[in-house]
Amino acid sequence: FDIAITSFTFIYNTHQMKKINEKIKHQYDVIIVGAGFIGLTLSLMLSKIGLRVGLLEKRNSYITNDMRTTAISQGTKRIFDDLGIWKFIKSFVQPINNIIISESDNRDYMNFNPKTLGEGKLGFIIENIFFRKILFETVKRDKNISIYFDSEVTNILHFEDENEVIVH
């Protein structure tokens, strides 16, 4: 696919550097704000096509006690296969074998099952705590991605040749 690249300069004020009013500049092709599942996955996809990615996360760590689960569709599984990380994810998932959609005041319903759709499993369920750890560990090993925790975007400046993302 085609992607238009604008140069981004990421200006980062660390807590220690705020005291002496210095700034560190980093050059990235893309800045992603938010290291949730989408931000982590997108950063891996962009890195795979050779882009340098700055990933900014407001929280101070990737560690979470999130005990919820996430559903992964067949299409998303194919993305993770292509990124080479499904092999790490698959041991933590449970397959979705059947989906029934109904309304409480109606006897009609829709039933989705793998046999009628010809797609294989309808999807997969994974606990968020494992999903986030696998994605984060993969991002951490990627040389094209830099992740910055405890980073809140305070301003975005647009110039003719580049953009600056100001973070505190």
C-alpha positions as CSV (number, residue, x, y, z in Angstrom):
1,F,0.0,0.0,0.0
2,D,1.0,3.6,-0.4
3,I,1.8,5.8,2.5
4,A,2.7,9.4,2.5
5,I,5.5,10.2,5.0
6,T,5.9,13.4,6.8
7,S,8.9,13.8,9.0
8,F,8.1,14.1,12.7
9,T,10.4,15.5,15.3
10,F,9.6,14.3,18.7
11,I,10.7,16.7,21.4
12,Y,10.9,15.0,24.8
13,N,11.3,16.7,28.1
14,T,12.4,14.2,30.7
15,H,11.6,15.0,34.3
16,Q,15.2,15.6,35.2
17,M,15.8,17.7,32.1
18,K,12.8,20.0,32.8
19,K,14.9,21.3,35.7
20,I,17.6,22.6,33.4
21,N,15.2,23.3,30.5
22,E,16.9,21.0,28.0
23,K,15.1,19.1,25.2
24,I,16.0,15.9,23.5
25,K,15.0,15.6,19.8
26,H,14.2,12.3,18.1
27,Q,13.4,11.9,14.4
28,Y,10.6,9.4,13.5
29,D,8.6,8.8,10.3
30,V,5.5,8.2,12.4
31,I,4.4,9.1,16.0
32,I,1.7,6.9,17.5
33,V,0.0,8.2,20.7
34,G,-1.2,5.3,22.9
35,A,0.4,1.9,23.5
36,G,-2.8,-0.1,23.7
37,F,-3.5,-3.1,21.5
38,I,-4.0,-1.0,18.4
39,G,-1.0,1.3,18.9
40,L,1.3,-1.7,19.6
41,T,0.0,-3.6,16.6
42,L,0.2,-0.6,14.3
43,S,3.7,0.2,15.4
44,L,4.8,-3.3,14.4
45,M,3.0,-3.1,11.0
46,L,4.7,0.2,10.2
47,S,8.1,-1.0,11.4
48,K,7.7,-4.1,9.1
49,I,7.6,-1.7,6.1
50,G,10.7,0.1,7.3
51,L,9.3,3.1,9.1
52,R,10.8,4.5,12.3
53,V,8.1,4.7,14.9
54,G,7.9,6.7,18.1
55,L,5.3,5.2,20.4
56,L,4.1,7.4,23.2
57,E,2.2,6.1,26.2
58,K,0.7,8.2,29.0
59,R,0.9,5.4,31.6
60,N,4.3,4.8,33.3
61,S,4.4,1.1,32.4
62,Y,3.0,-1.6,30.1
63,I,2.1,-3.7,33.2
64,T,-1.5,-3.9,33.9
65,N,-3.9,-5.8,36.1
66,D,-6.5,-5.8,33.4
67,M,-8.4,-9.1,33.8
68,R,-10.7,-8.5,30.9
69,T,-10.5,-10.5,27.6
70,T,-10.3,-9.5,24.0
71,A,-11.7,-11.2,20.9
72,I,-9.4,-11.7,18.0
73,S,-11.0,-12.2,14.6
74,Q,-9.6,-14.4,11.8
75,G,-8.6,-11.3,9.9
76,T,-6.6,-10.0,12.9
77,K,-5.1,-13.5,13.4
78,R,-3.8,-13.3,9.8
79,I,-2.2,-9.9,10.7
80,F,-0.4,-11.4,13.7
81,D,0.6,-14.4,11.5
82,D,2.1,-12.0,9.0
83,L,3.9,-10.1,11.8
84,G,5.3,-13.4,13.1
85,I,3.8,-13.2,16.5
86,W,0.8,-15.5,16.3
87,K,3.1,-18.3,17.3
88,F,3.5,-16.6,20.7
89,I,-0.2,-15.6,21.0
90,K,-1.8,-19.0,20.1
91,S,-0.9,-20.8,23.3
92,F,-2.9,-18.2,25.3
93,V,-6.1,-18.2,23.2
94,Q,-9.4,-20.1,23.4
95,P,-11.3,-20.6,20.1
96,I,-14.7,-19.1,19.4
97,N,-16.7,-22.1,18.1
98,N,-20.2,-20.7,17.8
99,I,-21.9,-17.3,18.0
100,I,-25.6,-16.9,18.5
101,I,-27.2,-13.4,18.2
102,S,-30.7,-12.9,19.5
103,E,-33.0,-10.3,21.0
104,S,-34.8,-10.9,24.3
105,D,-38.3,-10.1,22.9
106,N,-37.9,-12.1,19.7
107,R,-37.6,-15.8,19.1
108,D,-35.6,-15.3,15.9
109,Y,-31.8,-15.6,16.1
110,M,-28.7,-15.8,14.0
111,N,-26.3,-18.6,14.4
112,F,-22.7,-18.3,13.1
113,N,-20.6,-21.4,13.1
114,P,-17.4,-22.4,11.4
115,K,-19.0,-25.1,9.2
116,T,-21.4,-22.7,7.5
117,L,-18.9,-19.9,7.1
118,G,-16.0,-22.0,5.9
119,E,-13.5,-19.8,7.7
120,G,-12.2,-22.1,10.4
121,K,-12.6,-20.9,14.0
122,L,-14.8,-17.8,14.2
123,G,-12.1,-16.1,16.3
124,F,-10.2,-16.4,19.5
125,I,-10.5,-15.0,23.1
126,I,-7.3,-14.0,25.0
127,E,-6.8,-12.5,28.4
128,N,-5.6,-8.9,28.1
129,I,-2.8,-9.3,30.5
130,F,-1.1,-11.9,28.3
131,F,-2.0,-10.2,25.0
132,R,-0.5,-6.9,26.2
133,K,2.7,-8.6,27.4
134,I,3.3,-10.4,24.1
135,L,2.7,-7.3,22.0
136,F,4.9,-5.2,24.3
137,E,7.8,-7.6,24.3
138,T,7.7,-7.8,20.5
139,V,7.7,-4.0,20.2
140,K,10.5,-3.8,22.8
141,R,12.7,-6.0,20.6
142,D,12.0,-4.1,17.4
143,K,14.9,-1.8,16.4
144,N,12.6,0.6,14.4
145,I,10.3,1.3,17.4
146,S,11.0,3.5,20.4
147,I,8.5,3.5,23.2
148,Y,8.2,6.3,25.7
149,F,6.2,5.8,28.9
150,D,4.9,8.6,31.1
151,S,4.6,10.7,28.0
152,E,1.7,13.1,27.5
153,V,1.4,15.1,24.2
154,T,1.0,18.7,25.0
155,N,1.2,20.2,21.6
156,I,1.7,19.4,17.9
157,L,3.4,22.0,15.8
158,H,3.2,21.9,12.0
159,F,6.0,23.4,9.8
160,E,6.6,23.3,6.1
161,D,9.2,20.5,6.2
162,E,8.3,18.6,9.4
163,N,6.0,18.4,12.4
164,E,6.9,18.5,16.0
165,V,5.2,16.6,18.7
166,I,5.8,18.2,22.1
167,V,5.6,15.7,25.0
168,H,6.0,16.2,28.8
